[in-house]
Amino acid sequence: MDVLKVAARSNPNSVAGAIAGALEQAGVVEVHAIGAGAVNQTIKAIAIARRLIERPGETPIRVIPGFMELTIGGEEKTGIRFIVEKR
Amino acid sequence: MDVLKVAARSNPNSVAGAIAGALEQAGVVEVHAIGAGAVNQTIKAIAIARRLIERPGETPIRVIPGFMELTIGGEEKTGIRFIVEKR
């Protein structure tokens, strides 16, 4: 599965394009975000991706959010892992 | 459908309990959030709600995020509307 890493400064339109492309190819993509700004950009990107690829009457894009623990520079951080599906 | 309004200062554990309760009763709940802090608390609350009510092998809680336009005190704002499902 493709993994996209989103930051607070990521452009939601660019991320939306990447999500839409991955969903059209594979039907599912994983997105990682650490911090409120990154989580917000991810959600905006998914809402934009819906406008890009959902056709009327189709199943909408669905998201399964969960926590992930990771170590960055020796520091433990908790991030959010989104499984994004279009099936 | 129940509508929960989440703010940046909302307690994710309390919101998780409200989401879990609504999902067990109705299978679906709508959540509104305005701003990065509120969106982040909503996503954390959904991740916590998964731990509260998902049993192994069950379909996970899924989220459909979209934009919503609203007017607050004469000002136009864009928020996020989450449809949260457990079916």
Backbone of each chain as nested JSON, in Angstrom:
{
  "chains": [
    {"id": "A", "residues": [
      {"number": 1, "name": "MET", "atoms": {"N": [0.854, -1.191, 0.0], "CA": [0.0, 0.0, 0.0], "C": [0.89, 1.241, 0.0]}},
      {"number": 2, "name": "ASP", "atoms": {"N": [0.535, 2.231, -0.821], "CA": [1.267, 3.497, -0.799], "C": [1.077, 4.185, 0.55]}},
      {"number": 3, "name": "VAL", "atoms": {"N": [2.125, 4.877, 1.023], "CA": [2.012, 5.68, 2.247], "C": [2.363, 7.12, 1.914]}},
      {"number": 4, "name": "LEU", "atoms": {"N": [1.439, 8.03, 2.225], "CA": [1.681, 9.459, 2.042], "C": [1.924, 10.074, 3.407]}},
      {"number": 5, "name": "LYS", "atoms": {"N": [2.962, 10.912, 3.529], "CA": [3.209, 11.599, 4.792], "C": [2.797, 13.057, 4.63]}},
      {"number": 6, "name": "VAL", "atoms": {"N": [1.883, 13.502, 5.465], "CA": [1.349, 14.858, 5.348], "C": [1.865, 15.693, 6.515]}},
      {"number": 7, "name": "ALA", "atoms": {"N": [2.281, 16.92, 6.212], "CA": [2.755, 17.844, 7.241], "C": [1.798, 19.026, 7.337]}},
      {"number": 8, "name": "ALA", "atoms": {"N": [1.956, 19.824, 8.394], "CA": [1.09, 20.988, 8.589], "C": [1.205, 21.96, 7.411]}},
      {"number": 9, "name": "ARG", "atoms": {"N": [2.376, 21.969, 6.768], "CA": [2.588, 22.893, 5.644], "C": [2.274, 22.276, 4.291]}},
      {"number": 10, "name": "SER", "atoms": {"N": [1.841, 21.024, 4.276], "CA": [1.497, 20.395, 2.993], "C": [0.341, 21.144, 2.351]}},
      {"number": 11, "name": "ASN", "atoms": {"N": [0.349, 21.197, 1.031], "CA": [-0.74, 21.83, 0.283], "C": [-1.881, 20.816, 0.119]}},
      {"number": 12, "name": "PRO", "atoms": {"N": [-3.055, 21.119, 0.69], "CA": [-4.155, 20.147, 0.637], "C": [-4.542, 19.756, -0.791]}},
      {"number": 13, "name": "ASN", "atoms": {"N": [-4.419, 20.696, -1.746], "CA": [-4.77, 20.353, -3.127], "C": [-3.792, 19.336, -3.718]}},
      {"number": 14, "name": "SER", "atoms": {"N": [-2.5, 19.498, -3.413], "CA": [-1.515, 18.541, -3.913], "C": [-1.718, 17.18, -3.273]}},
      {"number": 15, "name": "VAL", "atoms": {"N": [-1.968, 17.186, -1.944], "CA": [-2.185, 15.913, -1.249], "C": [-3.448, 15.239, -1.795]}},
      {"number": 16, "name": "ALA", "atoms": {"N": [-4.485, 16.057, -2.066], "CA": [-5.732, 15.511, -2.613], "C": [-5.47, 14.814, -3.948]}},
      {"number": 17, "name": "GLY", "atoms": {"N": [-4.635, 15.418, -4.781], "CA": [-4.312, 14.812, -6.071], "C": [-3.599, 13.479, -5.89]}},
      {"number": 18, "name": "ALA", "atoms": {"N": [-2.682, 13.438, -4.927], "CA": [-1.938, 12.19, -4.669], "C": [-2.882, 11.108, -4.14]}},
      {"number": 19, "name": "ILE", "atoms": {"N": [-3.79, 11.504, -3.243], "CA": [-4.749, 10.532, -2.695], "C": [-5.661, 10.022, -3.809]}},
      {"number": 20, "name": "ALA", "atoms": {"N": [-6.173, 10.937, -4.622], "CA": [-7.084, 10.546, -5.71], "C": [-6.39, 9.588, -6.67]}},
      {"number": 21, "name": "GLY", "atoms": {"N": [-5.144, 9.89, -7.007], "CA": [-4.397, 9.025, -7.923], "C": [-4.207, 7.63, -7.341]}},
      {"number": 22, "name": "ALA", "atoms": {"N": [-3.812, 7.588, -6.064], "CA": [-3.577, 6.289, -5.427], "C": [-4.876, 5.495, -5.341]}},
      {"number": 23, "name": "LEU", "atoms": {"N": [-5.987, 6.171, -5.036], "CA": [-7.267, 5.466, -4.914], "C": [-7.72, 4.927, -6.275]}},
      {"number": 24, "name": "GLU", "atoms": {"N": [-7.495, 5.694, -7.316], "CA": [-7.932, 5.215, -8.63], "C": [-7.078, 4.025, -9.079]}},
      {"number": 25, "name": "GLN", "atoms": {"N": [-5.83, 4.001, -8.641], "CA": [-4.955, 2.874, -9.014], "C": [-5.197, 1.648, -8.148]}},
      {"number": 26, "name": "ALA", "atoms": {"N": [-5.269, 1.863, -6.818], "CA": [-5.227, 0.719, -5.899], "C": [-6.482, 0.569, -5.044]}},
      {"number": 27, "name": "GLY", "atoms": {"N": [-7.32, 1.62, -4.969], "CA": [-8.534, 1.544, -4.148], "C": [-8.305, 1.821, -2.685]}},
      {"number": 28, "name": "VAL", "atoms": {"N": [-7.032, 1.928, -2.287], "CA": [-6.737, 2.175, -0.881], "C": [-5.368, 2.852, -0.771]}},
      {"number": 29, "name": "VAL", "atoms": {"N": [-5.223, 3.747, 0.204], "CA": [-3.936, 4.417, 0.442], "C": [-3.836, 4.732, 1.933]}},
      {"number": 30, "name": "GLU", "atoms": {"N": [-2.611, 4.717, 2.445], "CA": [-2.386, 5.008, 3.861], "C": [-1.784, 6.404, 3.969]}},
      {"number": 31, "name": "VAL", "atoms": {"N": [-2.254, 7.19, 4.93], "CA": [-1.752, 8.551, 5.125], "C": [-1.318, 8.708, 6.578]}},
      {"number": 32, "name": "HIS", "atoms": {"N": [-0.126, 9.262, 6.791], "CA": [0.383, 9.494, 8.145], "C": [0.448, 10.991, 8.431]}},
      {"number": 33, "name": "ALA", "atoms": {"N": [0.021, 11.386, 9.633], "CA": [0.037, 12.797, 10.031], "C": [0.419, 12.901, 11.504]}},
      {"number": 34, "name": "ILE", "atoms": {"N": [1.312, 13.825, 11.818], "CA": [1.69, 14.061, 13.212], "C": [1.365, 15.505, 13.556]}},
      {"number": 35, "name": "GLY", "atoms": {"N": [0.49, 15.706, 14.533], "CA": [0.132, 17.05, 14.972], "C": [-1.162, 17.544, 14.357]}},
      {"number": 36, "name": "ALA", "atoms": {"N": [-1.779, 18.513, 15.064], "CA": [-3.101, 19.005, 14.682], "C": [-3.105, 19.598, 13.267]}},
      {"number": 37, "name": "GLY", "atoms": {"N": [-2.06, 20.343, 12.919], "CA": [-2.023, 20.983, 11.609], "C": [-1.985, 19.95, 10.502]}},
      {"number": 38, "name": "ALA", "atoms": {"N": [-1.185, 18.902, 10.699], "CA": [-1.059, 17.854, 9.687], "C": [-2.353, 17.053, 9.567]}},
      {"number": 39, "name": "VAL", "atoms": {"N": [-2.994, 16.78, 10.708], "CA": [-4.269, 16.052, 10.677], "C": [-5.309, 16.878, 9.924]}},
      {"number": 40, "name": "ASN", "atoms": {"N": [-5.344, 18.168, 10.191], "CA": [-6.308, 19.048, 9.508], "C": [-6.058, 19.091, 7.995]}},
      {"number": 41, "name": "GLN", "atoms": {"N": [-4.8, 19.183, 7.59], "CA": [-4.503, 19.2, 6.146], "C": [-4.916, 17.879, 5.496]}},
      {"number": 42, "name": "THR", "atoms": {"N": [-4.723, 16.783, 6.237], "CA": [-5.107, 15.467, 5.699], "C": [-6.609, 15.404, 5.463]}},
      {"number": 43, "name": "ILE", "atoms": {"N": [-7.381, 15.866, 6.449], "CA": [-8.845, 15.797, 6.312], "C": [-9.317, 16.709, 5.178]}},
      {"number": 44, "name": "LYS", "atoms": {"N": [-8.728, 17.911, 5.078], "CA": [-9.1, 18.794, 3.965], "C": [-8.766, 18.124, 2.639]}},
      {"number": 45, "name": "ALA", "atoms": {"N": [-7.598, 17.481, 2.573], "CA": [-7.182, 16.823, 1.325], "C": [-8.156, 15.71, 0.949]}},
      {"number": 46, "name": "ILE", "atoms": {"N": [-8.633, 14.962, 1.931], "CA": [-9.575, 13.876, 1.628], "C": [-10.904, 14.452, 1.147]}},
      {"number": 47, "name": "ALA", "atoms": {"N": [-11.352, 15.541, 1.771], "CA": [-12.599, 16.177, 1.329], "C": [-12.459, 16.7, -0.108]}},
      {"number": 48, "name": "ILE", "atoms": {"N": [-11.288, 17.226, -0.444], "CA": [-11.044, 17.69, -1.822], "C": [-10.983, 16.489, -2.772]}},
      {"number": 49, "name": "ALA", "atoms": {"N": [-10.318, 15.421, -2.352], "CA": [-10.208, 14.218, -3.2], "C": [-11.586, 13.671, -3.54]}},
      {"number": 50, "name": "ARG", "atoms": {"N": [-12.539, 13.774, -2.583], "CA": [-13.906, 13.316, -2.867], "C": [-14.472, 14.087, -4.045]}},
      {"number": 51, "name": "ARG", "atoms": {"N": [-14.225, 15.406, -4.059], "CA": [-14.744, 16.222, -5.171], "C": [-14.064, 15.861, -6.489]}},
      {"number": 52, "name": "LEU", "atoms": {"N": [-12.818, 15.416, -6.41], "CA": [-12.069, 15.092, -7.626], "C": [-12.523, 13.777, -8.254]}},
      {"number": 53, "name": "ILE", "atoms": {"N": [-12.819, 12.767, -7.434], "CA": [-13.026, 11.449, -8.042], "C": [-14.372, 10.786, -7.769]}},
      {"number": 54, "name": "GLU", "atoms": {"N": [-15.186, 11.32, -6.864], "CA": [-16.474, 10.645, -6.633], "C": [-17.482, 11.043, -7.696]}},
      {"number": 55, "name": "ARG", "atoms": {"N": [-18.136, 10.044, -8.266], "CA": [-19.208, 10.302, -9.219], "C": [-20.535, 10.124, -8.493]}},
      {"number": 56, "name": "PRO", "atoms": {"N": [-21.595, 10.846, -8.94], "CA": [-22.893, 10.737, -8.252], "C": [-23.346, 9.283, -8.143]}},
      {"number": 57, "name": "GLY", "atoms": {"N": [-23.834, 8.913, -6.981], "CA": [-24.342, 7.557, -6.776], "C": [-23.277, 6.55, -6.358]}},
      {"number": 58, "name": "GLU", "atoms": {"N": [-22.003, 6.939, -6.473], "CA": [-20.919, 6.029, -6.088], "C": [-20.744, 5.992, -4.577]}},
      {"number": 59, "name": "THR", "atoms": {"N": [-20.15, 4.896, -4.106], "CA": [-19.754, 4.796, -2.711], "C": [-18.745, 5.911, -2.412]}},
      {"number": 60, "name": "PRO", "atoms": {"N": [-18.94, 6.678, -1.322], "CA": [-17.972, 7.734, -1.035], "C": [-16.636, 7.167, -0.53]}},
      {"number": 61, "name": "ILE", "atoms": {"N": [-15.626, 7.998, -0.593], "CA": [-14.337, 7.663, 0.012], "C": [-14.546, 7.565, 1.52]}},
      {"number": 62, "name": "ARG", "atoms": {"N": [-14.001, 6.507, 2.129], "CA": [-14.13, 6.31, 3.571], "C": [-12.759, 6.275, 4.216]}},
      {"number": 63, "name": "VAL", "atoms": {"N": [-12.704, 6.699, 5.465], "CA": [-11.442, 6.827, 6.182], "C": [-11.537, 6.054, 7.497]}},
      {"number": 64, "name": "ILE", "atoms": {"N": [-10.486, 5.297, 7.819], "CA": [-10.401, 4.628, 9.114], "C": [-9.19, 5.222, 9.84]}},
      {"number": 65, "name": "PRO", "atoms": {"N": [-9.432, 6.072, 10.86], "CA": [-8.305, 6.699, 11.554], "C": [-7.895, 5.887, 12.777]}},
      {"number": 66, "name": "GLY", "atoms": {"N": [-6.591, 5.805, 13.022], "CA": [-6.095, 5.115, 14.221], "C": [-4.814, 5.77, 14.695]}},
      {"number": 67, "name": "PHE", "atoms": {"N": [-4.416, 5.45, 15.914], "CA": [-3.164, 6.0, 16.441], "C": [-1.984, 5.187, 15.934]}},
      {"number": 68, "name": "MET", "atoms": {"N": [-0.823, 5.835, 15.83], "CA": [0.425, 5.1, 15.595], "C": [1.501, 5.721, 16.473]}},
      {"number": 69, "name": "GLU", "atoms": {"N": [2.342, 4.858, 17.021], "CA": [3.448, 5.326, 17.863], "C": [4.706, 5.298, 17.013]}},
      {"number": 70, "name": "LEU", "atoms": {"N": [5.483, 6.364, 17.064], "CA": [6.751, 6.321, 16.334], "C": [7.82, 7.105, 17.075]}},
      {"number": 71, "name": "THR", "atoms": {"N": [9.072, 6.813, 16.728], "CA": [10.201, 7.468, 17.387], "C": [10.902, 8.339, 16.355]}},
      {"number": 72, "name": "ILE", "atoms": {"N": [10.978, 9.639, 16.648], "CA": [11.623, 10.575, 15.724], "C": [12.723, 11.299, 16.489]}},
      {"number": 73, "name": "GLY", "atoms": {"N": [13.961, 11.093, 16.06], "CA": [15.095, 11.704, 16.75], "C": [15.144, 11.304, 18.218]}},
      {"number": 74, "name": "GLY", "atoms": {"N": [14.849, 10.042, 18.5], "CA": [14.915, 9.533, 19.867], "C": [13.712, 9.887, 20.73]}},
      {"number": 75, "name": "GLU", "atoms": {"N": [12.782, 10.672, 20.15], "CA": [11.599, 11.089, 20.916], "C": [10.394, 10.251, 20.497]}},
      {"number": 76, "name": "GLU", "atoms": {"N": [9.608, 9.801, 21.465], "CA": [8.397, 9.059, 21.122], "C": [7.277, 10.03, 20.774]}},
      {"number": 77, "name": "LYS", "atoms": {"N": [6.643, 9.778, 19.657], "CA": [5.525, 10.634, 19.236], "C": [4.33, 9.768, 18.886]}},
      {"number": 78, "name": "THR", "atoms": {"N": [3.158, 10.34, 19.052], "CA": [1.941, 9.658, 18.636], "C": [1.392, 10.389, 17.417]}},
      {"number": 79, "name": "GLY", "atoms": {"N": [1.177, 9.653, 16.368], "CA": [0.614, 10.245, 15.157], "C": [-0.702, 9.582, 14.822]}},
      {"number": 80, "name": "ILE", "atoms": {"N": [-1.269, 10.014, 13.721], "CA": [-2.504, 9.41, 13.238], "C": [-2.213, 8.733, 11.902]}},
      {"number": 81, "name": "ARG", "atoms": {"N": [-2.66, 7.476, 11.808], "CA": [-2.578, 6.715, 10.56], "C": [-3.995, 6.625, 10.005]}},
      {"number": 82, "name": "PHE", "atoms": {"N": [-4.165, 7.124, 8.783], "CA": [-5.469, 7.053, 8.118], "C": [-5.406, 5.987, 7.029]}},
      {"number": 83, "name": "ILE", "atoms": {"N": [-6.321, 5.045, 7.071], "CA": [-6.503, 4.158, 5.921], "C": [-7.638, 4.778, 5.112]}},
      {"number": 84, "name": "VAL", "atoms": {"N": [-7.348, 5.126, 3.867], "CA": [-8.339, 5.792, 3.006], "C": [-8.739, 4.794, 1.919]}},
      {"number": 85, "name": "GLU", "atoms": {"N": [-10.043, 4.559, 1.791], "CA": [-10.536, 3.52, 0.875], "C": [-11.555, 4.08, -0.101]}},
      {"number": 86, "name": "LYS", "atoms": {"N": [-11.528, 3.532, -1.293], "CA": [-12.623, 3.793, -2.24], "C": [-12.932, 2.472, -2.916]}},
      {"number": 87, "name": "ARG", "atoms": {"N": [-14.027, 1.827, -2.479], "CA": [-14.315, 0.469, -2.972], "C": [-15.786, 0.31, -3.252]}}
    ]},
    {"id": "B", "residues": [
      {"number": 1, "name": "MET", "atoms": {"N": [-30.457, 11.922, 12.567], "CA": [-29.105, 11.574, 12.985], "C": [-28.64, 12.554, 14.069]}},
      {"number": 2, "name": "ASP", "atoms": {"N": [-27.995, 12.031, 15.106], "CA": [-27.411, 12.911, 16.125], "C": [-26.291, 13.743, 15.503]}},
      {"number": 3, "name": "VAL", "atoms": {"N": [-26.146, 14.993, 15.965], "CA": [-25.022, 15.833, 15.543], "C": [-24.225, 16.239, 16.781]}},
      {"number": 4, "name": "LEU", "atoms": {"N": [-22.936, 15.94, 16.765], "CA": [-22.043, 16.366, 17.846], "C": [-21.194, 17.515, 17.325]}},
      {"number": 5, "name": "LYS", "atoms": {"N": [-21.082, 18.583, 18.132], "CA": [-20.213, 19.704, 17.735], "C": [-18.95, 19.644, 18.575]}},
      {"number": 6, "name": "VAL", "atoms": {"N": [-17.804, 19.551, 17.915], "CA": [-16.53, 19.4, 18.617], "C": [-15.732, 20.693, 18.479]}},
      {"number": 7, "name": "ALA", "atoms": {"N": [-15.129, 21.138, 19.584], "CA": [-14.294, 22.343, 19.592], "C": [-12.849, 21.951, 19.89]}},
      {"number": 8, "name": "ALA", "atoms": {"N": [-11.945, 22.914, 19.67], "CA": [-10.526, 22.642, 19.923], "C": [-10.285, 22.267, 21.382]}},
      {"number": 9, "name": "ARG", "atoms": {"N": [-11.151, 22.768, 22.276], "CA": [-10.961, 22.469, 23.699], "C": [-11.771, 21.273, 24.175]}},
      {"number": 10, "name": "SER", "atoms": {"N": [-12.498, 20.624, 23.261], "CA": [-13.261, 19.442, 23.667], "C": [-12.305, 18.355, 24.152]}},
      {"number": 11, "name": "ASN", "atoms": {"N": [-12.761, 17.582, 25.119], "CA": [-11.969, 16.458, 25.632], "C": [-12.191, 15.241, 24.721]}},
      {"number": 12, "name": "PRO", "atoms": {"N": [-11.13, 14.76, 24.059], "CA": [-11.305, 13.655, 23.105], "C": [-11.919, 12.413, 23.747]}},
      {"number": 13, "name": "ASN", "atoms": {"N": [-11.618, 12.156, 25.028], "CA": [-12.21, 10.977, 25.673], "C": [-13.718, 11.13, 25.83]}},
      {"number": 14, "name": "SER", "atoms": {"N": [-14.17, 12.324, 26.206], "CA": [-15.611, 12.548, 26.343], "C": [-16.301, 12.446, 24.984]}},
      {"number": 15, "name": "VAL", "atoms": {"N": [-15.68, 13.058, 23.966], "CA": [-16.27, 12.996, 22.62], "C": [-16.301, 11.544, 22.139]}},
      {"number": 16, "name": "ALA", "atoms": {"N": [-15.236, 10.793, 22.439], "CA": [-15.19, 9.377, 22.042], "C": [-16.355, 8.614, 22.665]}},
      {"number": 17, "name": "GLY", "atoms": {"N": [-16.644, 8.89, 23.933], "CA": [-17.755, 8.214, 24.598], "C": [-19.078, 8.548, 23.931]}},
      {"number": 18, "name": "ALA", "atoms": {"N": [-19.249, 9.821, 23.566], "CA": [-20.495, 10.237, 22.904], "C": [-20.624, 9.586, 21.527]}},
      {"number": 19, "name": "ILE", "atoms": {"N": [-19.515, 9.521, 20.785], "CA": [-19.539, 8.884, 19.462], "C": [-19.85, 7.394, 19.615]}},
      {"number": 20, "name": "ALA", "atoms": {"N": [-19.177, 6.732, 20.552], "CA": [-19.384, 5.295, 20.761], "C": [-20.848, 5.019, 21.117]}},
      {"number": 21, "name": "GLY", "atoms": {"N": [-21.415, 5.841, 22.004], "CA": [-22.806, 5.648, 22.403], "C": [-23.752, 5.812, 21.235]}},
      {"number": 22, "name": "ALA", "atoms": {"N": [-23.533, 6.856, 20.445], "CA": [-24.402, 7.111, 19.289], "C": [-24.278, 5.986, 18.265]}},
      {"number": 23, "name": "LEU", "atoms": {"N": [-23.061, 5.478, 18.064], "CA": [-22.868, 4.406, 17.079], "C": [-23.532, 3.118, 17.537]}},
      {"number": 24, "name": "GLU", "atoms": {"N": [-23.462, 2.842, 18.832], "CA": [-24.084, 1.6, 19.311], "C": [-25.612, 1.706, 19.223]}},
      {"number": 25, "name": "GLN", "atoms": {"N": [-26.144, 2.901, 19.363], "CA": [-27.59, 3.079, 19.275], "C": [-28.074, 3.12, 17.833]}},
      {"number": 26, "name": "ALA", "atoms": {"N": [-27.375, 3.927, 16.997], "CA": [-27.938, 4.238, 15.671], "C": [-27.068, 3.756, 14.511]}},
      {"number": 27, "name": "GLY", "atoms": {"N": [-25.802, 3.404, 14.778], "CA": [-24.918, 2.945, 13.702], "C": [-24.278, 4.07, 12.919]}},
      {"number": 28, "name": "VAL", "atoms": {"N": [-24.727, 5.309, 13.171], "CA": [-24.177, 6.449, 12.435], "C": [-24.342, 7.714, 13.273]}},
      {"number": 29, "name": "VAL", "atoms": {"N": [-23.387, 8.625, 13.163], "CA": [-23.478, 9.907, 13.87], "C": [-22.74, 10.957, 13.035]}},
      {"number": 30, "name": "GLU", "atoms": {"N": [-23.212, 12.195, 13.122], "CA": [-22.594, 13.29, 12.371], "C": [-21.808, 14.156, 13.362]}},
      {"number": 31, "name": "VAL", "atoms": {"N": [-20.61, 14.561, 12.964], "CA": [-19.77, 15.394, 13.835], "C": [-19.34, 16.637, 13.061]}},
      {"number": 32, "name": "HIS", "atoms": {"N": [-19.471, 17.804, 13.686], "CA": [-19.071, 19.063, 13.055], "C": [-17.861, 19.642, 13.771]}},
      {"number": 33, "name": "ALA", "atoms": {"N": [-16.892, 20.129, 13.004], "CA": [-15.679, 20.725, 13.576], "C": [-15.263, 21.92, 12.738]}},
      {"number": 34, "name": "ILE", "atoms": {"N": [-14.92, 23.014, 13.401], "CA": [-14.42, 24.206, 12.699], "C": [-13.016, 24.504, 13.199]}},
      {"number": 35, "name": "GLY", "atoms": {"N": [-12.043, 24.476, 12.311], "CA": [-10.668, 24.797, 12.67], "C": [-9.827, 23.562, 12.918]}},
      {"number": 36, "name": "ALA", "atoms": {"N": [-8.495, 23.746, 12.779], "CA": [-7.554, 22.623, 12.863], "C": [-7.618, 21.921, 14.217]}},
      {"number": 37, "name": "GLY", "atoms": {"N": [-7.742, 22.697, 15.297], "CA": [-7.769, 22.087, 16.623], "C": [-8.988, 21.207, 16.804]}},
      {"number": 38, "name": "ALA", "atoms": {"N": [-10.129, 21.671, 16.324], "CA": [-11.369, 20.901, 16.452], "C": [-11.333, 19.652, 15.569]}},
      {"number": 39, "name": "VAL", "atoms": {"N": [-10.771, 19.782, 14.372], "CA": [-10.66, 18.618, 13.481], "C": [-9.753, 17.566, 14.125]}},
      {"number": 40, "name": "ASN", "atoms": {"N": [-8.651, 18.01, 14.705], "CA": [-7.721, 17.082, 15.356], "C": [-8.376, 16.374, 16.545]}},
      {"number": 41, "name": "GLN", "atoms": {"N": [-9.128, 17.109, 17.359], "CA": [-9.801, 16.472, 18.497], "C": [-10.829, 15.453, 18.011]}},
      {"number": 42, "name": "THR", "atoms": {"N": [-11.502, 15.779, 16.91], "CA": [-12.491, 14.845, 16.354], "C": [-11.828, 13.541, 15.927]}},
      {"number": 43, "name": "ILE", "atoms": {"N": [-10.711, 13.655, 15.226], "CA": [-10.025, 12.437, 14.734], "C": [-9.488, 11.624, 15.918]}},
      {"number": 44, "name": "LYS", "atoms": {"N": [-8.933, 12.312, 16.928], "CA": [-8.473, 11.567, 18.105], "C": [-9.653, 10.859, 18.766]}},
      {"number": 45, "name": "ALA", "atoms": {"N": [-10.788, 11.559, 18.871], "CA": [-11.969, 10.964, 19.509], "C": [-12.442, 9.727, 18.747]}},
      {"number": 46, "name": "ILE", "atoms": {"N": [-12.392, 9.775, 17.414], "CA": [-12.83, 8.617, 16.631], "C": [-11.856, 7.444, 16.832]}},
      {"number": 47, "name": "ALA", "atoms": {"N": [-10.555, 7.756, 16.876], "CA": [-9.567, 6.684, 17.106], "C": [-9.782, 6.06, 18.489]}},
      {"number": 48, "name": "ILE", "atoms": {"N": [-10.132, 6.875, 19.483], "CA": [-10.411, 6.339, 20.83], "C": [-11.711, 5.528, 20.807]}},
      {"number": 49, "name": "ALA", "atoms": {"N": [-12.732, 6.029, 20.112], "CA": [-14.011, 5.31, 20.032], "C": [-13.813, 3.921, 19.429]}},
      {"number": 50, "name": "ARG", "atoms": {"N": [-12.883, 3.798, 18.467], "CA": [-12.61, 2.475, 17.886], "C": [-12.15, 1.519, 18.978]}},
      {"number": 51, "name": "ARG", "atoms": {"N": [-11.284, 2.007, 19.873], "CA": [-10.798, 1.145, 20.967], "C": [-11.918, 0.788, 21.929]}},
      {"number": 52, "name": "LEU", "atoms": {"N": [-12.884, 1.681, 22.066], "CA": [-13.985, 1.433, 23.01], "C": [-14.968, 0.398, 22.499]}},
      {"number": 53, "name": "ILE", "atoms": {"N": [-15.278, 0.421, 21.203], "CA": [-16.403, -0.415, 20.758], "C": [-16.103, -1.43, 19.667]}},
      {"number": 54, "name": "GLU", "atoms": {"N": [-14.917, -1.375, 19.042], "CA": [-14.658, -2.378, 17.999], "C": [-14.222, -3.701, 18.621]}},
      {"number": 55, "name": "ARG", "atoms": {"N": [-14.855, -4.772, 18.174], "CA": [-14.436, -6.11, 18.615], "C": [-13.595, -6.73, 17.5]}},
      {"number": 56, "name": "PRO", "atoms": {"N": [-12.653, -7.641, 17.859], "CA": [-11.787, -8.238, 16.83], "C": [-12.614, -8.868, 15.706]}},
      {"number": 57, "name": "GLY", "atoms": {"N": [-12.203, -8.613, 14.494], "CA": [-12.882, -9.194, 13.334], "C": [-14.063, -8.384, 12.842]}},
      {"number": 58, "name": "GLU", "atoms": {"N": [-14.494, -7.4, 13.637], "CA": [-15.622, -6.56, 13.207], "C": [-15.193, -5.528, 12.175]}},
      {"number": 59, "name": "THR", "atoms": {"N": [-16.173, -5.058, 11.414], "CA": [-15.939, -3.936, 10.508], "C": [-15.507, -2.729, 11.334]}},
      {"number": 60, "name": "PRO", "atoms": {"N": [-14.421, -2.039, 10.946], "CA": [-14.023, -0.864, 11.722], "C": [-14.978, 0.317, 11.524]}},
      {"number": 61, "name": "ILE", "atoms": {"N": [-14.91, 1.243, 12.45], "CA": [-15.624, 2.514, 12.297], "C": [-15.035, 3.239, 11.087]}},
      {"number": 62, "name": "ARG", "atoms": {"N": [-15.913, 3.768, 10.23], "CA": [-15.455, 4.477, 9.034], "C": [-15.973, 5.909, 9.063]}},
      {"number": 63, "name": "VAL", "atoms": {"N": [-15.218, 6.79, 8.44], "CA": [-15.524, 8.216, 8.468], "C": [-15.579, 8.747, 7.045]}},
      {"number": 64, "name": "ILE", "atoms": {"N": [-16.596, 9.563, 6.76], "CA": [-16.686, 10.245, 5.463], "C": [-16.606, 11.747, 5.755]}},
      {"number": 65, "name": "PRO", "atoms": {"N": [-15.46, 12.387, 5.459], "CA": [-15.326, 13.817, 5.743], "C": [-15.71, 14.666, 4.541]}},
      {"number": 66, "name": "GLY", "atoms": {"N": [-16.394, 15.773, 4.802], "CA": [-16.743, 16.701, 3.731], "C": [-16.743, 18.132, 4.257]}},
      {"number": 67, "name": "PHE", "atoms": {"N": [-16.749, 19.083, 3.341], "CA": [-16.794, 20.48, 3.755], "C": [-18.227, 20.891, 4.064]}},
      {"number": 68, "name": "MET", "atoms": {"N": [-18.389, 21.869, 4.956], "CA": [-19.709, 22.496, 5.143], "C": [-19.486, 23.994, 5.3]}},
      {"number": 69, "name": "GLU", "atoms": {"N": [-20.401, 24.765, 4.697], "CA": [-20.317, 26.224, 4.791], "C": [-21.319, 26.672, 5.843]}},
      {"number": 70, "name": "LEU", "atoms": {"N": [-20.91, 27.556, 6.729], "CA": [-21.882, 28.067, 7.689], "C": [-21.571, 29.524, 8.026]}},
      {"number": 71, "name": "THR", "atoms": {"N": [-22.59, 30.197, 8.555], "CA": [-22.443, 31.608, 8.904], "C": [-22.534, 31.73, 10.418]}},
      {"number": 72, "name": "ILE", "atoms": {"N": [-21.481, 32.289, 11.014], "CA": [-21.453, 32.451, 12.472], "C": [-21.197, 33.924, 12.768]}},
      {"number": 73, "name": "GLY", "atoms": {"N": [-22.176, 34.57, 13.401], "CA": [-22.051, 35.996, 13.697], "C": [-21.847, 36.825, 12.444]}},
      {"number": 74, "name": "GLY", "atoms": {"N": [-22.557, 36.451, 11.367], "CA": [-22.475, 37.207, 10.118], "C": [-21.247, 36.888, 9.28]}},
      {"number": 75, "name": "GLU", "atoms": {"N": [-20.358, 36.025, 9.822], "CA": [-19.128, 35.683, 9.099], "C": [-19.283, 34.311, 8.448]}},
      {"number": 76, "name": "GLU", "atoms": {"N": [-18.845, 34.177, 7.196], "CA": [-18.899, 32.87, 6.538], "C": [-17.698, 32.04, 6.967]}},
      {"number": 77, "name": "LYS", "atoms": {"N": [-17.965, 30.819, 7.375], "CA": [-16.879, 29.923, 7.778], "C": [-17.033, 28.585, 7.059]}},
      {"number": 78, "name": "THR", "atoms": {"N": [-15.9, 27.938, 6.851], "CA": [-15.92, 26.591, 6.293], "C": [-15.537, 25.623, 7.394]}},
      {"number": 79, "name": "GLY", "atoms": {"N": [-16.366, 24.649, 7.609], "CA": [-16.065, 23.643, 8.611], "C": [-15.983, 22.273, 7.972]}},
      {"number": 80, "name": "ILE", "atoms": {"N": [-15.747, 21.281, 8.811], "CA": [-15.73, 19.89, 8.333], "C": [-16.89, 19.141, 8.97]}},
      {"number": 81, "name": "ARG", "atoms": {"N": [-17.642, 18.456, 8.12], "CA": [-18.718, 17.573, 8.57], "C": [-18.229, 16.14, 8.388]}},
      {"number": 82, "name": "PHE", "atoms": {"N": [-18.219, 15.402, 9.488], "CA": [-17.825, 13.991, 9.431], "C": [-19.076, 13.129, 9.599]}},
      {"number": 83, "name": "ILE", "atoms": {"N": [-19.296, 12.226, 8.671], "CA": [-20.292, 11.176, 8.884], "C": [-19.509, 9.973, 9.407]}},
      {"number": 84, "name": "VAL", "atoms": {"N": [-19.867, 9.524, 10.611], "CA": [-19.145, 8.421, 11.249], "C": [-20.09, 7.223, 11.274]}},
      {"number": 85, "name": "GLU", "atoms": {"N": [-19.628, 6.095, 10.739], "CA": [-20.486, 4.919, 10.59], "C": [-19.881, 3.692, 11.245]}},
      {"number": 86, "name": "LYS", "atoms": {"N": [-20.746, 2.874, 11.776], "CA": [-20.306, 1.518, 12.188], "C": [-21.417, 0.558, 11.765]}},
      {"number": 87, "name": "ARG", "atoms": {"N": [-21.166, -0.15, 10.684], "CA": [-22.236, -0.989, 10.112], "C": [-21.699, -2.321, 9.664]}}
    ]}
  ]
}
